[in-house]
Amino acid sequence: MDVWNDPARLAEVPDEVLEPGGVFGFSAMLTERSVGPRAVASGQTRIARIPGVLATPVFTSRQGARFLAQSLAARSRGAASPSTSADVALHAQLNRAETVDDLARLARGIPSVLGELLAGGFTSGRVIALYAAIIDTTVRRAIRIVFAAHPELDRDAFTWLSLGSNGRQEAVLSSDVDSAVAFTDDVPVDLLPAYRAAFGEVHDVLARGGLSRDWNGATASREPFARTNTEWRAAALRWMASPELNQGAIMASLLVDGRPIEGDPGLPAALQVFTELRRHPGTMRLLLEESLAHRARLRTTRDALRRRPADIDVKEHALLPVVNLARWAALSAGSQALGTRDRLVAAAGSTMLPDDRAATLVDVFDTLQRLRLRYQLMQHQAGQPPSDTFSEELMSPLDRSVVAQAVREIASVQKRMTRLSVYLPTAEWSRPAP
């Protein structure tokens, strides 16, 4: 299927040639040719090759008109609609950005697009999923622009992994762009410093576009997060055997959230190693203790004694405990799901996480993400840097009540899991609930 992003350039070579399973345009499913901006699916998508001659009667015959009138009932159907036009246009523009300045300028407009999508009726979950796709597009384009200036470095020599909330496709405006790189084993050792410097340039480009990074955290420009495939595998085996050494538990948790977005998706062997974690009971117990150590809470005793409105850090005090529990539960169940929601669903029904508790955490996570996105968009519109910390006195009474109830639900699950972990053998943790 030939795809053009600009209808005025149909006489030229197409921008892309897609195979079944690829990204499709407005009219691609009907005519095998897109004449509008590209529509990007938020997940894996299958496309159908339907010759235009077969699709035409649907729009030109009485029977086709009757079918459309009865089936669509005046509702918008399909991948693209007026409310998605801003997202579609931004994807196309990001993909065509030729310079660092162009890409940074377009990336700075991302929050406004998210606000338009939310105001246009999209759910917060869908907006966050689209944001993840936009970040992926931005990162890929930044990599290609940077490496075009370094012809001595081979882009096929590595796979770029998104980590953290971007790896889980749950990022919001305040989220750092965490990353790691897995090199092919034959990459020249003397070029590794140059590669890491180039990865730093990629993050500089992203920072110029408003996508923040933790300079002391997980970024591919740092040596611990840029290793050959063999080195990653060896390190993963060490972390799995002795997670208490050399921040093994933390590094394992970071890599478990890894998602390849550029390069060979089958390259990072470390990701496959972690599927065997459930066979290491000592490691699973330590990882559970690490997960439960981050307690859900709203106010400290000092805050309560001061009797002043407290700031609420939605990420630190509520979301991270859910994310950590979901990650551990998925590992315990042998699931390779990445998203917190998917992990909770995959692990539901076990002794440690019965169906009702998992469903509660799913609802809590969705609610907190919705509030988080809405308040951060409000911060952006007010000219403030997006943050996970919201002033209690600025939140509506209803929102304060919702967050408080969410924290109580999370804390209840944490207490139950802590209690069970004391007297239940690890072999029984993932067994079906009685």
N, C-alpha and C positions, 0 to 999 in steps of 0.2 A: 504494500500500500504506500503510495507516494503522499507525502504531507508537506504542504506549504503553510507557513505562518502568516504570510502576507498575500491576499488575493490579487494584488497588483503585480505579483511576480510569478504568475502561473506559467509564463513562457520560459522561465529560467529553471535551472536544476532544482529539484525539491530539497527542502531543508533536511528532511529525514525520509528514510525508507523503512517502514515498520513491518515486522512479521506478526503473525497471530500471537497474542499475549502482550503486545506492546501498548504504548500510549496512543490514544486515538483523538481525532479532531471532531468538530461539530457534525460534519456530514460523513465521516469516514465509514460508519456502519451501514450507510445507505448506498453510497456511491463509490466507495474505495478511494475517495479523494476529499481531502479537507481544504476548504477555501476560507477558513476563518482561523482565528487564533487557536492554538493548541489547547485542548482540555486535558488536564493531568489528573489521573485517578489517584485517590489517597492510599490505595492498596493495590495488590496484584489484580490485574484486569485481563479478561479475555476479549478479543475482538473477533467479529465474524466477517468473512468476505462475502458480501452480498452484491452481485452485479447490479449496476444501476438499472438495467433493463427489467430486472425482476422487481425492483423496488418502486419503479415509476407508477405502476397501476394503483398503488396504495394512495397516491396523491392526485391521480388524474381520473380515476373511474368513480362512478356512483357508489359501487360497493365499497371501494376504499374509503371514500368520504364518509359513508355511513359507519364503517368500522371505527374510523378515527373519532367521529363524534360520539359514538356510544362508549368507546373504550377509554378515551382520555377525559371526557366529561369536563372540558375546559380547564383541565389541570396541566401544569407543566410537567413533562416527563423527560427522562434521559439524563445524560451526564452533564449537559450544559444548559443553563437558563440565564435570564438576565441578572439574577442575583449572584451568579458565579463569574460574571464577566470580568470583574476586577481581579479575581484570583487567576483566571486564565490568562488575562493580558499580562499580569506581573510575571507569571511563569515564562511566558514567551519572551518578555523583555530581559529577564535574568539570563535566559539561555543564549540571548544574542549579545549580551554585554561584551564589549571588546576590550575595555580598559578597566583598571582598578577603580578609577573615578566613577565610571559608569555603573559598575557593580555596587559600589558603596552608596551611591545616590539612590539606586533602586532599592537596596536593602533597607535604607532608612525609611522608606515608605511602607514597609511591611506592616507595622502596627496600624496604620490607617486602613489598610486593606482588611485586616482582621476585624477592625471596628465596623467596617461596612458590611462584612459578611454576617457578623453577629446581629447588627441592626436589620439586615435583610431577612432574618428569620432562621438562619442556621443555628443549630444547637451548639453549645460550647464544646461538646465533644467533637463535633465535626470540624469546627473552626480550629481546634487544637491539632486535629489530624492533618488538616490542610496546612497549618503552620509548619508541621513536621516535614511535609513534602516540600514546602517553600525553602526551608532551611537546607534540606538535602540538595535542592537545586542550586542554592547560593554557594554551598560548600564545594560542590562539584565544579561550578564555574570558577570559583576562586582558585581551586587547584589547577585547573587548565590554564588560566591566565598567568599564574605565577610560574608554572613549569614551562610555558611557552618562552619565557625569558631565560630559561636554564636548559638549553638543548643538550648539555652534557649529562643531564639527569633523565633517566628513563621512567616515565609514568607507569609503565607496565611492571616495574620492579617492586611495587608495593600495593597493598590493599589498605584503604583508609577506613577506620572504624569510628563510628559515632558512639560515644559512651554516655552514661548517665541518662538524664531525662530525654535527651535527643536520641539516644540509642533505643529507649523505650517508646519513642514517639509521643512523649507527654510534655514536651517543653512549653513554657509560656514566656512572656517577654523578659522576665528576670533571669531566665535560665542561662547558665554558662554553656558554651559550646565545647564540651569535652571530647577528646579524640585520642586515638592510638593508631599505630601503623604496624602492619606485619609485612616485612620484606621477604622476597624470595631468597632462598638460601644461597643463590649464586651472585647476589649483589656485591659489587666490589667494596671491601671493607674501608678502603681509603676515601670512598665517596659518602660514607654514612654521615659525617659531620655536615657535608654540603646538603644532603637530603634534609637533615634536621633543621638546618638554617632555612631551607625553603619552606618547610612545614611552619616554621615561625612566621614567615612572610604571609602564608595563607591565613594564619590567625590574625595577623596585623590587618589584612584586607577585611576580614570579617568584623574586626573591632571597629574599623572605620565605618562599617555599615550598621553599627549599633548592636552587633551580636557579641556579647561579652565573653570573656574567658577568665579563668582563675589562673593567674600567672604562676602560682606555686602548685597548681593542681595537675589534673590529667590532660596533658596536651602532647601531641605527637612531636613537638619540638624538643621535648625532654627525653633523655636517653632511656629511662625506665619504661617509656611508653612507645618506643620505636625500636623494635627488635626483629631479628629474622624469625621465620616461622618455626625453625627448630628451637631457637632460644625461647620463644613464647611457650612452646609445648613443654620444654624442660622446666621452665619457671612455673607453669600451671601444675605440673605434677608435684613440684616441691610445695607449692601453696596448699595443694589438696592433702598432702601427707602431713605437713606441719604448718597449719594456718596461723599458729601463734608466733611464728618467726618472720621477721622482716616484713611486717604488715601484710602477711599472706592472706588473712581474712579480708582485709580491705581491698587488696588487689584482685582477689577472686571475685568479690562482689562487683567491682568495676567491670571486669572482663565479661562476667555473666550478662551484663546489660549491653554488651557490644553488638553493633549491627553494621555489617559492611555496606558502604554506600558508594565506593569508588574502587575499581580494581577487581581482582578475582575474588568473588564471594566465597569460594571454597578454600581459599588460602589459609585463613587463620585457624590452625589446628588447635589452638588453646581453647576455642569455643567448644570443640568436640570433647575435649578432655573433661570439661565440667559436667557433661552428661553422666559421668560415672560417680559424681560426688555422693549420691545417696548410698553407695556401697562402702562409704567410709564413716561409720557411726560416730567416731570421735570428732571428726571434722564437722559433721552435721550438728552435733551437740554444741560445739564451739560457735558455729555460725548462728545457731538459734539464740545462744546467749548474747552474741553481738547484736542480733536483730532486736531482741527484747530489751537491751540496755537503753535504747532510745525511747524513753517513755512519752506517751501522749499526755500533754498537760496544757493548761491555759495560763495559770498564774502561779508564781512562786509564793512561798510564805511571806517573803518580804513585800511583794506586790500587794498581797491582801492586807498586811498590817498598815501599809501606807494609805490604804483606802483611796487611791487615786486611779483614774482610768489607765489601764495598762495597754501596751501595744500587743497585738496578736500577730505572732509569726506563724502564719498558716502552714508554711512548709516545714519549719523546724518542729513545731509543737503538734502537728496533726498528720500531714501528708507523709513525711519521711517514715514514721512508724508503720504506716500502711504499706508503703513501698517496700520497706525492709522485710516485713512479714510475708508479703506476697512473693518476693524473690526467694526467700527461704522455703516457703510452702511449695513453690513450683519445683525447686531442686529436690525437695523431699519426695515429690510425686513423680519425678523423672520427666517433667515437662520442659520443653524448650521454648515455651511462650515467652515473649519479651515484655509486653505491656502489663502493667499492674492489674488492670481489669481482667485480661486474659489469663494471667497467672492465678488469680483468685478463683476464677471459674474452673480452670484445669485442676486445681488442688482441692476443690470443694468435695466434701463427703468423707474426709479422712477423720481419724480420731482426734487429731490436733485441730482440724479446721472443718467442723461439720457444715452441712449445706447452709443452715440458717445463719451461722456466723460469717461464712464467706459472702452470702448475699448481703448481709448488713455492711460489710466492709466495701463491697462493690458500690452500694448506694452512697456510703460515706465518701468514698473516693470521688465519685462523679460529682457530688454536691460541692465538695471542697475545691475541685478543679474549676467548676463553674463560677464559684465566688472569686477564686483567685484570678481567673481570666478577666472577669468583669471589673474588679477593682484595679487591676493593673492597666486596663485600657482607660479607665477613668484617670489614673495617675498620668498616663501618657498624654491624654487630652488636656490635662491641667499643666503640662510642661514639666512634670516631675519624673525623675528616673523610676522605672517600674521596680517595685520591691515586693517581697513577700510579707513585709511587716505593715500591718494596718492599725491605725489608731482606733482603740475601742470606742472612743467618744465620737468618731466620725462614722463608724459602722451603724447601720440601722439596728434597732432593737431586734428585729426578726433575724437579721444576719448574725448578730451576736448569739442569739439563742440557737441558731442552726449550728454554728461552729462549736458552741459549748456541748450540745448534744452529740455532735460527731466525735468530739474528744472523749466523752464518756463512753461511747460505744467502742472506740478503739482501745481505750484503757481496759475495758471489761474483757475484750478478747485477749489482750496481752497478759492480764492477770491469770486468766484461765490457762493459757498456754504455758506460763511460768509454772503454775501449780502442777499441770500434767507432766511437764518435762522432768520434775523432781522424782516421781515414782514410776513413770512409764519407761520401759526399755525403748531404745531408739527404734528397734525393729517394729514396734507397734505404732509409731507415730503416723505412718502413712497408710495404715490399714483402714478399711472402711469403718465408718462410725457405727457403733452398735445400734 
